[in-house]
């Protein structure tokens, strides 16, 4: 590709130079020419120019538009006559045009682009006259017709109508048409983007009356009065000011900006976008300076490809808002490649989907090169400037402060209500309203004795959910929880507490003087009594009664003494669960925990697992997997959670199959050190954060701790390292644990708490650790789409964390509904199989990370 951009002082000068214009890019008979015209000419002059261009370059596609402001070589040019000649060697082009009106723009757009539909389309350059930014339906079906090929260009600037508006397509030149040129080639590289920076200012207002594109009222007053109240000094607001401060509103995960295009006597306004009633809107402020940092960042990304041409289609409003920024803005593109273009009144952009933008910088970069030599990274030198702000912004900010003062009183009440709701929801299970695991210590402090604990599980809940559905399964759990609570009070009046551990598991604490034998008998009788109660199945439309399979494990407390610490209580719960598993394995209703007869895994399996880990360490078969964590909203890669796996042939063994067996051995510490080494060596210096899963015991193992500290201190990017703490119930002394963390954090590492909000979480102590990030437990997130209580719980926890400056991550994002819910709540990061599955870290480095 060869590109030559020329500016002429007059049309005769341009016509006189055409015979001698010989492009330096090679034989004119090979390839084809893309000619773009940006000129302040009359319609007749444009027709004459189009004819001469086609005579001089017969193998060309010509497209142009009338305008009063152009750009070439990094400079803004008034009343321009600019011609861009691009000699394409490995591409071909085709043009088409169609009449267009605001009323028929969707059909007109479909008719135009259906003529250009082709499998090898790479981009469209399109100019139009006779429509405006409100005609968003212009591209209604175009994406489906052309496989979402980007369309760039724009609408003729209104100020160019003084000489007569026109759009040029080859030799056809007329107003009221839309023209396009299709660039086709499998070898053509295309980069396209649009930069539009709006800053929302002022408080949110609710749309109280709207009909389609016509907006009548916000917060009960006309939109004209709202603009006047915020932006006027003498009670009146010029319509041009209203256009400079469009409204921002959100629907789902998308942001929309709608600007006024017409005012009516009744105080309503016609907007560029339709606004539904009930949505919240904010005024937004634009200034060219706000876009420059994003422009430089984006051009840094594509400079390594060394594009050969840059075509710019910017909004004319950027000229009027110029504070010395325009020349600086254009110079950045010229440093990338020869640039040329014009200023439109509505720019065509495919960010994020095809639409007509306003106030934007829109560009199209092209290259036909294969291997290229990248320019120096120092090509783009940041040029800091102090920008000025328009006076209406100060008026708006002053009024916004007034609004804040008026809202202070009601805001305090709202915070108090949300705090109460948060505390209440944190103390009980969202489905059954029973106290949760986090309340175990607090609730038992009122008793002097603890005879024992029982863990009761509904073992066939999975079958019930599969047979009658999750909603009916939830109702069954609620009914069963009520029966357990009622019978507990009957058997041990005011001397027992029932807790909900999970959706199908309960903990019963008996706090009265009762023998081990009687405890077993009373519990077994209670479960049998519940078993004979017939569950009301009429609503389920079942032919047979619904039966529950209940199993219980009991652990007795010798002497009836209350355990002296949280860890001892947790150990009792763990042992009761082990006994409950034995009851299920031996088909017992109730089983009693017997010391030295229970282990977390089968002894034979434990021995095999330890051998597997030992051989994997010696044979270098320990593999680190990475599970991507995405930023909420834009869903870009934000971090990677490093996970341990063992490679066995062509398969990978999950940690659940070997970690329990080695958790209290030196093999566990060796595994931790291997994961630390591999993770930091592979990810250090990469432009992404990452976290390493560690248990509390790793921080008190001297060798592991020194290994971790040395690697963090030696890292190039220690600030990217996150220490993700698992199983916080194992932390006995939080003060000692915080002391161990201090040198690691001073070296740059971040603290991340896993499973936050679960029954194990000692929330008060965890928050004292001041983590940078907490990850909400999967049990709180996995059913948010069907469980409003879970959503409320996550929302309150998220508000609490954000008020403390702690970022949040939602795990177990398993479908789109949950993804959108946690984003709407404001969770900072997302993780789950719906978004990405764990992969070997080496594959992530080759695939996801470079993107």
Buried (B, 14 or more C-beta within 10 A) or exposed (E): BBBBBBBBEEBEEBBEEBEEBEBEBEEBEEBBBBBBBBBBBBBEBBBBBBBBBBEBBEBBBBBBBBBBBBBBBBBBBEEBBBBBBBBBBEBBBBBBBBBBEEEBBBBBBBBBBBBBEEEBBBBBBBBBBBBBBBBBBBBBBBBEBBEEBBBBBBBBBBBBBEBBBBBBBBEBBBBBBBBBBBBBBEBBBBBBBBBBBBEBBBBBBEBEBBEEBBBBBBBEBBBBBBBBBBBBEEEEBEBEBBBBBBBBBEEEBEBBBBBBBEBEEEBBBBBBBBBEEEBBBBBBBBBBBBBBEBBBEBBEEBBEBBBBBBBBBBBBBBBEBBBEBBEBBBBBBBBBBBBBBBBBBBBBBBBEEBBBBBBBBBBBBBBBBEEEEEBEEEEBEEEEEEEEEBEBBEBBBEBBEEEEEEEEEEEEEEEEEBBEBBEEBBBBBBBBBBBBBBBBBEBBEEBEBBBBBBBBBBBBBEEBBEEBEBEBBBBBBEBBBEBBBEBBEEBBEEBBBBBBBBBBBBBBBBBBEBEBEEBBEBBBBBBEEBEEEEBEBEEBEEEEEBEBBBBBBBBBBEEBEBBEEBBEBBBBBBBBBBBBBBBBEEEBBBBBBEEEEBEEBEEEBBEBBBEBBBEBBEEEBBBBBBBBBBEBEEBEBBBBBBBBBBBEEEEBBEBEBBBBBBBEEEBBBBBBBBBBBBBBEBBBEBEBBBBBBBBBBBBEBEEBBEBBBEBBBEBEBBEBBBBBBBBBBBBEBBEEBBEBBEBBBEBBBBBBBBBBBBBBBBBEBBBEBEBBBBBBBBBBBBBBBEBEBBBBBBBBBBBBBBEEEBBBBBBBBBBEEBBBBBBBBEBBBBBBEBBBEBBBBBEBBEEBBEE
